[in-house]
Amino acid sequence: MITVLTGGTGGAKFVWGLAQVIPPHDLTVIVNTGDDLTWWGLHVSPDLDSVMYALAGKLSRERGWGYDDDSFRCLERMKSLGAESWFQLGDLDLATHLLRTQLLASGKSLTEATAELCRAMNVKPRLLPMSDDPVQTIVSTPEGDLSFQEYFVRERWKPQVTGVRFHGADHAVTAKGVLQALIHSDVILIAPSNPITSVGPILAVPGVRDALRCTTAQVVAISPIVGGAAVTGPAAGMLKMSGLPVSAAGVAQAYRDFLHVLVADSQDESIRGEIESKGVRAMFTNTIMKSDQDKIELAKFALSTVAPEAVR
Amino acid sequence: MITVLTGGTGGAKFVWGLAQVIPPHDLTVIVNTGDDLTWWGLHVSPDLDSVMYALAGKLSRERGWGYDDDSFRCLERMKSLGAESWFQLGDLDLATHLLRTQLLASGKSLTEATAELCRAMNVKPRLLPMSDDPVQTIVSTPEGDLSFQEYFVRERWKPQVTGVRFHGADHAVTAKGVLQALIHSDVILIAPSNPITSVGPILAVPGVRDALRCTTAQVVAISPIVGGAAVTGPAAGMLKMSGLPVSAAGVAQAYRDFLHVLVADSQDESIRGEIESKGVRAMFTNTIMKSDQDKIELAKFALSTVAPEAVR
């Protein structure tokens, strides 16, 4: 049994790679929901969607988010009606949110709604939201607090970040299956997602960090930082704001209380000593996933560091 | 001041014609909401939408319902996800329902939500739902009860109709402005809509029929029945089921307690005597609206029967 903790973008690519190299039914994916938002009255779970679309082979390669070959006709008309339009939902993507919102309104949990969407999209690995309870990642800036999507999409992660907190996390309960997966897995992988705003919310749900510390599983993280910069998104600034080195060593430090192995990019072999000074083993390979083959190779490499027999 | 009572399809065309021949601000349109439904979790008001789209010049001519030049990509994906898909919402049309549902969820009434949608679409006449309260047209068939849209769209009005009732009408309150419009208008027009299932629900809201009986306005109806058959839809069978003649005379009879003039098609001049035996004056013209000019001519004719000075 292999479990991954992940956000969207980079994490979704990595999870796709993993699903190609291990039997999909052996894979549990625990996904950040701190970015979830209510948009046009619909419950949108951007990271769950990215992972689900990636696993269904439908994540737009062009955009890196949303549904493949989507159109934005409804959005254009919403704009012409004066509705907010900075968060873009495509016409095909909308179906996911309409169905999820209906399932939630009918009394299903986010976990159940996710399972139903996965079944409908023929996604075989088990996708779990970190929690069925609302947890909202709040980014503090000198101009005030923003929700993660306001910060990331509307403001294009330009504002200076002075703090990040996870509203509701203290009282959130892990979704059914999350702690079991962490405790009973052979390997736990932390996808190359933002340690602060993608993996951070998952770690903030009571019980998750404790389970990672006490599980007998080997815990392997893939660094989203390469050569002192984030592959995509605001991870570098987030690490800096958190007082962590902006490097693979900073990622190791963020996870040091439970991490066994950090997979970093070959470019960063020079900081092996700094990474290993955090008490984790450093392994190096190409971590930049441009092609499908890159994703598969990275997944294989990450698994091979602790469980070479798990790779098909 | 001129007020129209209307359903969708034929009524929407007629209302468009009216808006071309009188100042739009002098026009109040009271619309059937007995066909409203919750679809994919959204509040859909088919007749309000048809009238609004017609007035905005956006009603699909090709289909006679929905938004002009629409696409159905979200619908196709909903279908592939296993959602119900017999009621078709286009990608552009969806924006209306998303916005309406959000406005209602924020505490606005259907009247307020309609006004906001009309403002956003630059629709000048005043559109009023018959009521802000839910009224559901239920069609009884030998196989059981159906909502109007189940009967009309899903079953393509094939089932035998044994009865029609308006669930919730007894306790519904007319929307703000409805009774005022009926009492203070100079002319009230009943659009060429189904007397039983389009105009019937409006008449079933307490106070409407009384206001029509006691208003000083001249009341003119346009017959949706031409030569013993409905121009579109199930009006003929509905009249028959209600024990009314399937003819313009049946329409006159349905409205006889408040109607002054029935505008019927020139084809029906032979039944003038039968119509006038119901106590209403019969006037004849072409009532089949194929072109925009037809709609304008019919509106002018209907007004000219009682208020020739009202026509621009």
Interface residues (C-beta under 8 A of the other chain):
Chain A: W40 G41 L42 Y67 D70 S71 R73 C74 R77 M78 S80 L81 G82 A83 D91 L92 L94 A95 T96 L98 L99 T101 Q102 A105 L117 A120 M121
Chain B: W40 G41 L42 Y67 D70 S71 R73 C74 R77 M78 S80 L81 G82 A83 D91 L92 L94 A95 T96 L98 L99 T101 Q102 A105 L117 A120 M121
